[in-house]
Amino acid sequence: MTVAESLRDKLRYNMMMNHDSIEVSDKIFGFDTLAQRELKATLEERLFRNETPHRMERKASKKRGME
């Protein structure tokens, strides 16, 4: 278990680890190929970009007492 995984479990907070995107892209294209690196970068960029608005929505819902 990595330090980040241990922290995630203690905080009970969902976190994406770097190896998550590596494992997905590696299964499809093989490790350290151009296609694998491009998919890894795309996954990370899209996931992080989509998480920020989602997190802001959750925060606003909590303030309104909806969660």
Secondary structure, DSSP 4 states (H G I P E B T S, - for coil): --HHHHHHHHHT-----HHHHHHHHHHHH-TT-HHHHHHHHHHHHHHHHHHHHHHHHHHHHHHTT--
